[in-house]
Amino acid sequence: MRTRAATWTLLAISALLLAIMVISISPVDGDKLIQPLDIEEEAAVVTFEKDPTGIAEVNVTVRSTSTRTAYYTISASISGNPLWSVEHPDSLYLEPMEEWRFRVTIRVPAGTPPSDSAELTVSMSSEGGIVVGSDSCRVIVMPHVSTELAPVVDYLVDMPSSGSFRVKVVNTGNVRTPVALVSDGPWLDTVGTADLLLEAGGVLSLEIDYDVSGMTGENTTRLRSIADGLESDHLDITFMPDGELFHIMFGGGPFLVLLPGPGSAERVRLMSIGGTVSDVGIEVVVPDDGSVTLEYDELPDEISLERVDARLSASGLDGDSVVVIRAFGFHEDRMVVSNELPVVLKAHPGESKGPDPVLVTAIGGGGGAVLAGLVGTFAYLYSASEVLRYKWLLLTFIPLYSTIHGERVLDHFFRGRLYEYIKENPGATFTALKEHFDVKNGTLTYHLHRLEQEELITHRNVGKYKLFYVDGVRVKGVEAVISPLDREMINIITENPGITSKRMISMLSGERSNRTLSRHIKQLERKGFIRSEVKGGQRHLYLTNELERVLLPKEGVLEMKDLAVADI
């Protein structure tokens, strides 16, 4: 009897467990079953903001299929789009029958045309590699209309009262767009720039006529880019009278200008447009190893629109050589550097070659406007992208550096230090290397190029940043690019989990507006760094611990665990 009773008891328990399992997968909303993995959205909609990439996010719910705590691997793919990236947690532990919710982010390169032909698939696998759950949804790329208006140069000097300059209009959207340029003042003629049609990713270089006859003081006018009927971007253009001539400045200043001096081979001329620059000096950029000593006349405490001439002399090189110099100074607390000017160092006639003083002849002679325009041609792209800066320096300064510098023991020593730093800090950016070693652009570019030639290091581009690695090292990709302000917020949340967004904003307000701080909090949440919970009518912020690696441009690739404890 006891055996029969035990059997019936066992059968009853089994039936109860079976009933629980049936209930757990019973229909929801009539016909939809709760699956081990479920993408909550019907479609991932990619939209473009000011970011250069399009972003879509979907929420995924997963459920354990095991009766014990189990480890699961998450994978995701997008059909037919190898350049798109998908960000998601790689793995997770689930308690028996536990549900968990996470976010999958899709990133699409700028210029990707509108489409709904792609499909996102997310899968969950058990420890044995068996797929226990999978779901898919469509990926829809929305139309995006956007243009950027950029000057070809940062400034022009010694221009007549009427003439022309060039600007570039870039279609940064993903659809063919009608574009027009309009001005809010009478100084610019934009009649010929109406009703332009610009392909996605297309660039137009346009000539804008100006006439500032009769202008008596400094004046700023705004040039607007109108894309598909809506203002998309603008460019502020400042005209500064200087006697009978004008200087034209695009964007904010001040700019420090270094020009060949008139009538004397040993002179250079300095001026500042757009503001006053103090504590001005002149330095050698290439080479920068101390082999050339530059001397110049004492300069005034402050330099503005007036031209200041300085007589130069140099020593330290054997025979005729070419170097690159630049001026530097300070505007309030900000350092200002001039354009870089190549000069020829010539030995005194009839004297033996050696370390005696040599004369300095500026390449290019007179013609300030021409030289300033030439120097500034790549200024916009150069400042906007490490990738473009690196390529430009390779083309411009590597041959010059190689010719005048030769190979020295110190070169090999510096390259050894550079190699070891990249080995210890995989993913270091060009900017991070420049900050760490405190070297000039040309020098760093030259030695990075040599290391790549010797197949000791390699690089890859992440957006506008160039990341360097020891050759053969494979490092998992960056999951997000963050700013110093983002980092500061992450550290505050690390030290104060559950801090309210209102408290966060009050701690950081001052130079930054509340609107800026709120936007950064939302961006951190969108990128998956933080999550928020509403309690008592207030948003409380927590770290998600979902991301592993981030890119901080001035420091390179950092592990999240290092980011949260590093000094700001």
Backbone torsions as a table, in degrees:
resi	resn	phi	psi	omega
1	MET	NA	-42.4	179.8
2	ARG	-61.9	-39.1	-179.7
3	THR	-64.8	-41.8	179.3
4	ARG	-65.8	-40.4	178.7
5	ALA	-62.6	-42.8	178.9
6	ALA	-62.2	-39.3	-180.0
7	THR	-63.3	-46.4	179.1
8	TRP	-61.9	-38.7	177.8
9	THR	-61.8	-44.3	179.8
10	LEU	-62.8	-41.4	178.5
11	LEU	-64.6	-38.0	179.3
12	ALA	-65.1	-43.0	178.9
13	ILE	-63.2	-42.6	179.8
14	SER	-62.1	-42.1	179.0
15	ALA	-63.4	-38.7	179.1
16	LEU	-64.2	-44.7	178.5
17	LEU	-62.7	-39.9	178.5
18	LEU	-64.2	-38.5	178.6
19	ALA	-64.4	-41.3	178.8
20	ILE	-61.6	-42.7	-180.0
21	MET	-64.5	-39.4	179.4
22	VAL	-64.6	-43.6	-179.9
23	ILE	-62.8	-38.4	-175.2
24	SER	-65.3	-22.5	179.0
25	ILE	-114.7	23.2	-180.0
26	SER	-69.4	156.4	-176.1
27	PRO	-59.6	144.5	174.6
28	VAL	-120.4	138.8	-176.5
29	ASP	55.8	34.7	173.2
30	GLY	93.5	-54.4	-172.9
31	ASP	-137.2	-0.2	-177.4
32	LYS	-100.1	126.2	178.5
33	LEU	-88.6	149.6	172.2
34	ILE	-77.8	112.0	-176.7
35	GLN	-91.9	162.9	173.5
36	PRO	-58.1	-29.7	175.8
37	LEU	-139.0	131.5	-175.7
38	ASP	-141.1	120.9	171.4
39	ILE	-80.8	120.3	-170.4
40	GLU	-72.5	-31.7	-178.8
41	GLU	-89.6	149.4	176.6
42	GLU	-75.9	-25.9	-179.7
43	ALA	-150.5	147.0	172.7
44	ALA	-94.6	114.7	-174.2
45	VAL	-100.3	115.8	-178.1
46	VAL	-88.1	122.2	176.3
47	THR	-122.2	156.1	-179.0
48	PHE	-115.3	133.6	174.4
49	GLU	-114.1	-139.6	176.0
50	LYS	-77.3	-15.6	176.3
51	ASP	-61.9	148.4	176.4
52	PRO	-73.1	-9.6	179.9
53	THR	-114.9	151.6	173.6
54	GLY	-87.0	147.3	-174.2
55	ILE	-133.0	137.1	171.1
56	ALA	-133.6	147.2	-179.9
57	GLU	-133.4	139.9	172.9
58	VAL	-131.7	152.2	176.9
59	ASN	-99.6	137.5	-178.0
60	VAL	-122.9	132.0	174.8
61	THR	-107.6	128.2	176.9
62	VAL	-119.1	155.0	-178.3
63	ARG	-139.6	133.5	179.8
64	SER	-63.7	139.5	175.8
65	THR	-108.3	10.9	-176.0
66	SER	-110.7	155.3	176.6
67	THR	-90.0	7.3	176.4
68	ARG	-136.3	167.5	175.9
69	THR	-63.1	127.2	-172.2
70	ALA	-133.7	155.5	179.4
71	TYR	-101.5	130.6	-179.5
72	TYR	-125.5	146.9	176.2
73	THR	-105.3	134.8	179.4
74	ILE	-106.8	133.3	175.9
75	SER	-134.1	154.8	179.9
76	ALA	-149.2	150.2	178.5
77	SER	-150.5	158.1	176.1
78	ILE	-123.1	130.7	-175.8
79	SER	-72.6	129.5	167.9
80	GLY	74.1	14.0	-178.4
81	ASN	-135.8	80.5	-176.1
82	PRO	-65.5	-21.1	-178.1
83	LEU	-87.1	-9.5	178.1
84	TRP	-82.1	152.8	178.3
85	SER	-122.5	150.5	179.5
86	VAL	-125.4	130.2	-179.9
87	GLU	-113.8	131.6	-178.1
88	HIS	-165.3	162.2	174.8
89	PRO	-65.3	139.7	-177.9
90	ASP	-76.1	-32.6	-175.2
91	SER	-156.7	167.4	176.5
92	LEU	-162.4	155.7	174.3
93	TYR	-104.3	135.7	178.9
94	LEU	-125.8	138.1	172.4
95	GLU	-71.1	164.5	178.7
96	PRO	-54.3	126.9	177.8
97	MET	60.6	17.3	-178.4
98	GLU	-77.7	145.4	173.6
99	GLU	-105.1	146.9	178.6
100	TRP	-143.0	148.2	-178.2
101	ARG	-124.1	131.1	176.6
102	PHE	-140.1	171.9	-174.4
103	ARG	-113.7	138.7	174.2
104	VAL	-111.1	127.5	-179.0
105	THR	-112.2	131.5	177.1
106	ILE	-108.1	131.9	177.2
107	ARG	-117.5	131.7	-175.1
108	VAL	-121.9	132.5	-179.6
109	PRO	-60.1	150.5	176.7
110	ALA	-58.8	144.5	178.8
111	GLY	88.4	-5.1	177.5
112	THR	-61.7	124.1	-175.3
113	PRO	-68.8	155.8	177.4
114	PRO	-59.2	139.1	-178.0
115	SER	-168.2	158.9	172.3
116	ASP	-134.1	27.5	-174.2
117	SER	-90.9	-10.2	-177.5
118	ALA	-88.4	159.7	179.9
119	GLU	-135.7	131.2	175.6
120	LEU	-94.9	130.4	176.3
121	THR	-123.3	127.2	177.5
122	VAL	-118.2	132.9	-177.2
123	SER	-129.8	154.2	176.5
124	MET	-125.6	127.4	-177.9
125	SER	-118.6	147.9	177.8
126	SER	-80.7	178.7	-177.2
127	GLU	-60.4	-27.5	178.9
128	GLY	-83.7	4.3	-179.8
129	GLY	83.3	8.4	179.9
130	ILE	-85.2	126.7	178.1
131	VAL	-70.8	118.9	-178.4
132	VAL	-105.3	-10.3	179.0
133	GLY	-164.2	142.9	-179.3
134	SER	-156.5	147.2	177.4
135	ASP	-152.8	156.8	-177.2
136	SER	-134.3	159.0	172.3
137	CYS	-152.0	160.7	178.1
138	ARG	-73.4	153.0	173.1
139	VAL	-115.3	118.0	-176.6
140	ILE	-111.6	118.4	175.9
141	VAL	-92.7	119.2	-176.1
142	MET	-83.4	153.3	173.8
143	PRO	-61.7	145.2	-177.5
144	HIS	-139.6	118.5	-179.9
145	VAL	-106.2	120.8	-179.2
146	SER	-163.0	142.5	174.4
147	THR	-134.7	157.3	173.3
148	GLU	-122.6	139.3	179.4
149	LEU	-111.4	121.1	-173.1
150	ALA	-133.2	141.0	174.0
151	PRO	-75.4	150.5	173.9
152	VAL	-74.7	-30.4	176.9
153	VAL	-131.3	163.7	177.7
154	ASP	-80.4	-29.7	-177.4
155	TYR	-161.7	161.5	172.5
156	LEU	-131.7	140.1	-179.9
157	VAL	-120.2	153.8	176.5
158	ASP	56.3	52.8	179.1
159	MET	-100.5	149.8	176.7
160	PRO	-70.7	172.6	-176.6
161	SER	-71.6	-16.2	174.2
162	SER	-139.1	142.9	-177.7
163	GLY	174.2	-146.0	-179.2
164	SER	-152.9	161.3	173.3
165	PHE	-144.2	169.5	-176.1
166	ARG	-114.4	144.7	172.9
167	VAL	-132.1	159.9	178.0
168	LYS	-113.5	137.6	173.5
169	VAL	-115.1	122.3	-177.8
170	VAL	-113.7	127.7	174.6
171	ASN	-82.5	100.5	-179.9
172	THR	-90.7	4.6	176.3
173	GLY	-86.9	-165.9	-177.4
174	ASN	-124.7	15.6	177.8
175	VAL	-135.0	155.1	174.4
176	ARG	-63.1	129.7	-168.0
177	THR	-134.0	132.0	169.7
178	PRO	-73.3	131.7	-175.3
179	VAL	-128.3	142.6	174.5
180	ALA	-138.5	149.6	174.4
181	LEU	-110.4	133.5	177.9
182	VAL	-132.7	155.7	-179.9
183	SER	-121.9	149.4	179.9
184	ASP	-96.0	9.8	179.9
185	GLY	-137.7	171.3	-175.9
186	PRO	-85.3	0.2	-170.7
187	TRP	-83.7	-20.9	-175.0
188	LEU	-111.1	141.9	177.2
189	ASP	-103.6	107.8	-177.6
190	THR	-111.7	16.9	-177.1
191	VAL	-59.1	-40.9	-176.9
192	GLY	-79.3	4.2	-177.1
193	THR	-113.6	19.4	178.1
194	ALA	-93.4	152.2	173.8
195	ASP	57.8	45.2	172.8
196	LEU	-87.3	149.0	177.7
197	LEU	-119.0	118.3	-171.8
198	LEU	-118.2	124.0	178.2
199	GLU	-68.2	157.6	176.6
200	ALA	-58.5	128.4	-177.7
201	GLY	79.7	-0.9	-176.7
202	GLY	-77.7	157.2	-179.9
203	VAL	-130.2	133.3	174.6
204	LEU	-119.2	133.0	173.1
205	SER	-103.9	115.5	-172.7
206	LEU	-115.0	143.5	176.6
207	GLU	-97.7	124.4	-179.5
208	ILE	-108.8	122.5	176.1
209	ASP	-81.6	144.4	176.0
210	TYR	-133.7	156.3	175.2
211	ASP	-149.2	107.4	-177.9
212	VAL	-112.1	25.8	176.9
213	SER	-58.0	132.2	179.8
214	GLY	91.5	-9.5	177.3
215	MET	-69.6	129.7	-175.7
216	THR	-105.7	-22.4	-179.2
217	GLY	-135.8	178.0	179.9
218	GLU	-64.2	138.3	-176.6
219	ASN	-143.2	137.7	177.3
220	THR	-115.1	129.5	176.6
221	THR	-122.8	154.9	-175.2
222	ARG	-111.3	130.1	174.4
223	LEU	-103.1	125.3	-174.6
224	ARG	-111.2	143.4	173.3
225	SER	-102.3	121.5	-179.4
226	ILE	-108.6	111.4	-178.7
227	ALA	-106.5	118.8	178.5
228	ASP	53.9	37.9	175.2
229	GLY	89.7	-8.0	-178.8
230	LEU	-118.9	142.4	178.9
231	GLU	-64.9	129.3	-176.3
232	SER	-111.9	-36.5	-178.3
233	ASP	-158.3	165.9	177.8
234	HIS	-147.2	162.6	-179.9
235	LEU	-137.4	124.0	177.4
236	ASP	-88.6	129.0	-176.3
237	ILE	-121.5	122.2	-176.2
238	THR	-110.6	127.9	175.5
239	PHE	-103.0	129.0	-178.0
240	MET	-124.2	109.0	178.8
241	PRO	-68.4	140.3	177.8
242	ASP	-141.9	86.4	-172.8
243	GLY	71.0	-130.2	178.4
244	GLU	-86.4	-5.9	-178.0
245	LEU	-108.0	168.6	-179.5
246	PHE	-129.7	147.5	168.2
247	HIS	-108.0	142.8	-178.7
248	ILE	-119.8	126.4	-178.2
249	MET	-120.7	130.9	179.8
250	PHE	-105.0	116.3	-176.9
251	GLY	84.7	-166.1	-175.3
252	GLY	-83.3	155.9	178.0
253	GLY	-123.2	-160.9	3.1
254	PRO	-83.6	161.7	172.6
255	PHE	-114.7	138.0	176.0
256	LEU	-99.2	125.5	-173.7
257	VAL	-112.9	129.9	177.6
258	LEU	-115.1	121.1	-175.2
259	LEU	-127.7	156.7	171.7
260	PRO	-63.3	140.8	179.6
261	GLY	-78.7	146.8	-178.3
262	PRO	-79.9	138.7	168.6
263	GLY	73.7	2.7	-178.9
264	SER	-148.5	129.3	-177.9
265	ALA	-69.9	-20.9	-175.0
266	GLU	-95.9	3.1	-172.8
267	ARG	-107.8	147.6	167.3
268	VAL	-125.6	161.4	-176.6
269	ARG	-124.1	136.7	179.5
270	LEU	-120.8	145.8	171.7
271	MET	-155.0	159.3	177.7
272	SER	-123.1	133.7	175.0
273	ILE	-119.1	142.7	178.3
274	GLY	87.7	10.0	179.8
275	GLY	151.8	172.3	-178.1
276	THR	-93.7	137.1	177.1
277	VAL	-118.4	131.2	-178.1
278	SER	-115.2	170.9	177.8
279	ASP	51.2	52.6	-174.4
280	VAL	-83.9	140.9	175.0
281	GLY	-142.3	173.1	178.8
282	ILE	-126.8	137.4	-176.9
283	GLU	-138.3	159.4	174.7
284	VAL	-86.2	130.3	179.2
285	VAL	-95.1	-46.5	179.1
286	VAL	-131.7	123.1	-5.9
287	PRO	-76.3	161.8	-176.7
288	ASP	-121.4	27.0	-177.5
289	ASP	-97.3	10.9	178.8
290	GLY	85.6	5.0	-177.5
291	SER	-75.0	-20.5	179.4
292	VAL	-113.8	127.6	176.2
293	THR	-104.6	125.0	-177.3
294	LEU	-109.8	131.2	176.7
295	GLU	-123.4	146.8	-178.6
296	TYR	-151.8	162.7	179.1
297	ASP	-61.1	155.5	176.1
298	GLU	-63.7	133.8	-177.4
299	LEU	-101.6	154.4	179.5
300	PRO	-65.5	163.0	-178.8
301	ASP	-62.9	-34.5	-178.7
302	GLU	-135.2	145.8	177.6
303	ILE	-126.0	132.6	176.6
304	SER	-131.2	-139.4	-175.8
305	LEU	-62.0	-28.2	-177.8
306	GLU	-65.4	145.3	179.9
307	ARG	-82.6	137.4	179.0
308	VAL	-121.9	123.2	178.6
309	ASP	-95.6	145.3	177.4
310	ALA	-136.6	130.9	176.0
311	ARG	-86.9	130.8	-176.2
312	LEU	-110.3	151.3	166.0
313	SER	-146.1	157.2	-175.8
314	ALA	-146.5	159.0	176.9
315	SER	-149.7	161.5	173.4
316	GLY	119.9	-11.8	178.5
317	LEU	-114.1	151.6	178.0
318	ASP	-87.3	119.0	173.5
319	GLY	74.1	-168.2	-179.3
320	ASP	-69.3	133.8	-178.5
321	SER	-147.3	167.5	176.2
322	VAL	-119.3	131.8	173.6
323	VAL	-130.7	171.0	176.5
324	VAL	-120.9	130.9	-179.4
325	ILE	-121.1	164.2	173.5
326	ARG	-153.2	161.5	174.7
327	ALA	-102.1	157.5	177.7
328	PHE	-144.8	158.9	178.4
329	GLY	-169.9	-166.7	-175.7
330	PHE	-136.4	136.6	172.4
331	HIS	-118.6	110.4	-171.2
332	GLU	56.0	-119.5	-179.4
333	ASP	-100.6	7.8	-174.7
334	ARG	-105.9	134.6	176.9
335	MET	-78.6	138.3	178.7
336	VAL	-121.6	130.1	177.0
337	VAL	-118.3	150.3	-177.8
338	SER	-88.3	180.0	167.6
339	ASN	-62.4	159.5	179.4
340	GLU	-96.9	132.5	-172.2
341	LEU	-119.4	116.8	175.7
342	PRO	-71.7	139.7	177.1
343	VAL	-134.1	153.6	177.3
344	VAL	-102.7	128.2	175.5
345	LEU	-98.1	120.4	-177.6
346	LYS	-117.1	136.5	176.9
347	ALA	-71.8	153.0	177.1
348	HIS	-62.1	135.6	179.3
349	PRO	-59.1	138.3	175.3
350	GLY	80.4	-2.0	179.4
351	GLU	-106.2	151.3	179.0
352	SER	-68.9	150.1	179.3
353	LYS	-69.9	139.9	179.8
354	GLY	173.9	-163.9	-174.7
355	PRO	-83.1	15.8	178.7
356	ASP	-67.3	160.7	177.5
357	PRO	-56.9	144.0	179.5
358	VAL	-125.9	159.8	179.1
359	LEU	-86.5	155.1	-178.4
360	VAL	-115.4	124.0	177.0
361	THR	-116.8	120.9	-179.9
362	ALA	-74.5	134.3	177.1
363	ILE	-74.3	134.7	172.9
364	GLY	108.9	-12.1	177.5
365	GLY	62.3	-145.8	-179.6
366	GLY	-82.3	-161.1	179.5
367	GLY	86.9	66.7	-175.4
368	GLY	-60.3	-42.3	-177.0
369	ALA	-64.3	-41.7	-179.7
370	VAL	-63.8	-47.0	-178.3
371	LEU	-66.2	-44.2	-179.6
372	ALA	-61.7	-40.4	177.4
373	GLY	-64.6	-40.8	-179.7
374	LEU	-65.0	-43.4	-179.5
375	VAL	-64.1	-36.6	-175.3
376	GLY	-88.7	2.9	-173.6
377	THR	-54.6	-43.0	-176.7
378	PHE	-99.4	13.8	-171.3
379	ALA	-61.2	-42.8	-176.4
380	TYR	-63.8	-53.4	-178.5
381	LEU	-67.9	-35.9	-178.3
382	TYR	-60.2	-43.5	-177.6
383	SER	-79.2	-20.1	-173.5
384	ALA	-86.8	-19.9	-169.4
385	SER	-147.7	127.3	172.6
386	GLU	-62.2	-36.7	-176.9
387	VAL	-62.2	-49.7	179.5
388	LEU	-66.8	-37.4	178.7
389	ARG	-60.8	-44.4	-178.7
390	TYR	-62.6	-44.7	-179.8
391	LYS	-64.4	-41.2	-178.9
392	TRP	-65.2	-42.7	178.4
393	LEU	-64.9	-37.5	177.4
394	LEU	-59.0	-45.1	-177.2
395	LEU	-73.0	-32.6	-171.2
396	THR	-91.3	-46.4	-167.5
397	PHE	-109.1	-17.8	-179.7
398	ILE	-61.5	-48.8	178.4
399	PRO	-60.6	-42.1	179.8
400	LEU	-63.6	-46.1	-178.9
401	TYR	-62.2	-44.4	-178.0
402	SER	-63.1	-37.4	-176.3
403	THR	-69.1	-45.2	-172.1
404	ILE	-92.4	-13.9	-170.1
405	HIS	-100.5	-38.4	-175.7
406	GLY	66.6	-168.4	178.6
407	GLU	-110.7	124.3	-179.8
408	ARG	-120.5	163.0	177.3
409	VAL	-60.3	-39.3	-179.3
410	LEU	-63.5	-30.7	177.3
411	ASP	-61.0	-48.2	-179.3
412	HIS	-64.5	-38.0	178.6
413	PHE	-63.1	-45.2	-179.9
414	PHE	-64.4	-41.2	179.9
415	ARG	-64.5	-33.7	176.6
416	GLY	-63.9	-44.4	178.0
417	ARG	-64.0	-41.0	179.7
418	LEU	-62.7	-44.4	179.8
419	TYR	-62.2	-44.8	-178.6
420	GLU	-65.0	-37.1	179.8
421	TYR	-65.9	-43.3	179.2
422	ILE	-64.9	-36.6	178.2
423	LYS	-63.0	-40.5	-178.8
424	GLU	-81.1	-19.8	-177.5
425	ASN	-130.7	67.4	-178.6
426	PRO	-59.2	135.6	-178.1
427	GLY	91.3	12.1	178.1
428	ALA	-62.6	135.9	179.3
429	THR	-84.4	164.7	175.3
430	PHE	-57.3	-43.4	180.0
431	THR	-63.8	-40.8	-179.9
432	ALA	-64.4	-41.1	178.8
433	LEU	-65.0	-41.5	179.2
434	LYS	-63.7	-41.7	179.3
435	GLU	-65.9	-42.8	-175.6
436	HIS	-66.9	-46.5	-174.9
437	PHE	-91.3	-9.2	177.9
438	ASP	53.9	52.3	178.2
439	VAL	-118.8	167.4	-178.7
440	LYS	-85.9	161.6	-175.0
441	ASN	-55.3	-47.9	-176.0
442	GLY	-61.3	-42.8	-179.9
443	THR	-63.9	-47.6	-178.5
444	LEU	-63.4	-43.5	179.4
445	THR	-59.5	-43.5	-179.0
446	TYR	-59.6	-48.3	-174.7
447	HIS	-73.7	-34.4	173.6
448	LEU	-63.2	-40.6	178.9
449	HIS	-62.4	-42.1	179.3
450	ARG	-65.1	-41.1	177.9
451	LEU	-63.9	-36.6	177.4
452	GLU	-71.0	-37.2	176.3
453	GLN	-60.4	-37.1	-179.4
454	GLU	-83.6	4.7	178.1
455	GLU	57.8	35.5	176.4
456	LEU	-94.1	-29.9	177.8
457	ILE	-132.5	165.9	174.9
458	THR	-142.0	173.6	179.5
459	HIS	-143.9	163.0	169.5
460	ARG	-143.7	154.4	-177.7
461	ASN	-97.7	133.5	172.9
462	VAL	-121.9	100.5	-174.8
463	GLY	62.3	-125.4	-179.4
464	LYS	-92.2	5.1	-177.8
465	TYR	-105.1	147.8	178.6
466	LYS	-111.3	119.7	-176.1
467	LEU	-107.5	133.6	-176.6
468	PHE	-109.6	140.1	-179.4
469	TYR	-136.6	153.8	169.3
470	VAL	-66.7	135.5	-175.7
471	ASP	-57.9	133.5	179.7
472	GLY	94.9	-16.8	179.5
473	VAL	-80.7	129.8	178.3
474	ARG	-112.5	111.3	-178.1
475	VAL	-112.2	135.5	179.2
476	LYS	-58.2	143.3	-170.5
477	GLY	-64.3	163.7	176.7
478	VAL	-73.4	139.9	-178.5
479	GLU	-98.6	-18.6	178.2
480	ALA	-168.0	153.1	172.9
481	VAL	-104.5	130.1	-177.1
482	ILE	-124.9	163.5	179.1
483	SER	-104.3	166.4	175.1
484	PRO	-56.5	-34.8	177.9
485	LEU	-66.6	-41.4	176.0
486	ASP	-57.5	-43.3	-178.9
487	ARG	-62.6	-41.6	178.9
488	GLU	-61.2	-41.7	179.3
489	MET	-65.4	-40.8	179.0
490	ILE	-61.5	-41.7	179.0
491	ASN	-64.8	-38.9	179.4
492	ILE	-64.7	-42.7	179.9
493	ILE	-68.5	-35.3	177.2
494	THR	-59.5	-42.4	-178.7
495	GLU	-82.0	-20.7	-177.2
496	ASN	-134.2	65.9	-179.2
497	PRO	-58.6	134.4	-178.5
498	GLY	88.7	6.1	179.1
499	ILE	-60.8	143.7	179.9
500	THR	-79.0	152.8	178.6
501	SER	-62.9	-33.9	178.4
502	LYS	-63.7	-41.8	179.0
503	ARG	-67.4	-40.2	178.2
504	MET	-58.8	-46.8	-178.6
505	ILE	-63.6	-39.6	-179.7
506	SER	-66.4	-33.1	179.4
507	MET	-70.9	-30.0	-173.4
508	LEU	-105.5	-7.4	-177.5
509	SER	-69.2	154.5	-176.9
510	GLY	153.3	-97.1	176.8
511	GLU	-75.7	-22.6	-178.5
512	ARG	-99.8	142.6	179.2
513	SER	-77.7	156.2	176.7
514	ASN	-60.4	-32.7	179.5
515	ARG	-65.5	-42.4	178.3
516	THR	-62.9	-44.3	-178.7
517	LEU	-65.1	-41.4	178.4
518	SER	-63.0	-39.6	179.3
519	ARG	-63.4	-40.7	180.0
520	HIS	-67.3	-36.8	176.7
521	ILE	-62.1	-44.1	178.9
522	LYS	-63.9	-38.8	179.5
523	GLN	-65.6	-40.2	177.9
524	LEU	-63.5	-37.6	178.4
525	GLU	-69.5	-40.9	179.6
526	ARG	-65.8	-36.9	179.8
527	LYS	-76.9	-7.2	176.7
528	GLY	91.3	9.4	178.4
529	PHE	-73.2	-41.4	-174.1
530	ILE	-130.1	162.2	172.1
531	ARG	-130.3	157.7	-178.5
532	SER	-124.4	147.9	174.9
533	GLU	-129.4	134.5	179.1
534	VAL	-92.0	118.2	177.7
535	LYS	-133.6	127.9	178.5
536	GLY	60.1	29.3	178.1
537	GLY	83.1	4.3	-179.9
538	GLN	-123.7	147.9	179.3
539	ARG	-86.6	123.1	176.6
540	HIS	-104.0	137.8	-171.3
541	LEU	-109.5	137.9	178.9
542	TYR	-137.9	150.8	171.7
543	LEU	-73.3	146.2	-179.5
544	THR	-92.7	-25.1	-175.6
545	ASN	60.9	25.7	179.6
546	GLU	-89.9	-27.0	-176.4
547	LEU	-94.9	148.0	-178.2
548	GLU	-107.6	-43.4	-174.2
549	ARG	-132.4	141.3	177.9
550	VAL	-133.4	163.6	177.4
551	LEU	-112.5	117.0	171.6
552	LEU	-105.3	108.0	-166.7
553	PRO	-49.1	-39.2	-176.6
554	LYS	-84.0	-3.1	179.7
555	GLU	-126.9	-17.1	-179.7
556	GLY	96.4	-158.0	-177.5
557	VAL	-79.9	129.3	-179.6
558	LEU	-125.8	144.3	170.7
559	GLU	-73.9	144.3	-179.7
560	MET	-57.6	-36.9	-179.3
561	LYS	-64.6	-31.0	177.5
562	ASP	-80.1	-34.0	-178.9
563	LEU	-63.1	-41.0	-173.4
564	ALA	-71.9	-18.6	-177.7
565	VAL	-113.5	-4.9	-176.6
566	ALA	-74.8	155.3	176.9
567	ASP	-72.7	145.7	179.5
568	ILE	-85.3	NA	NA
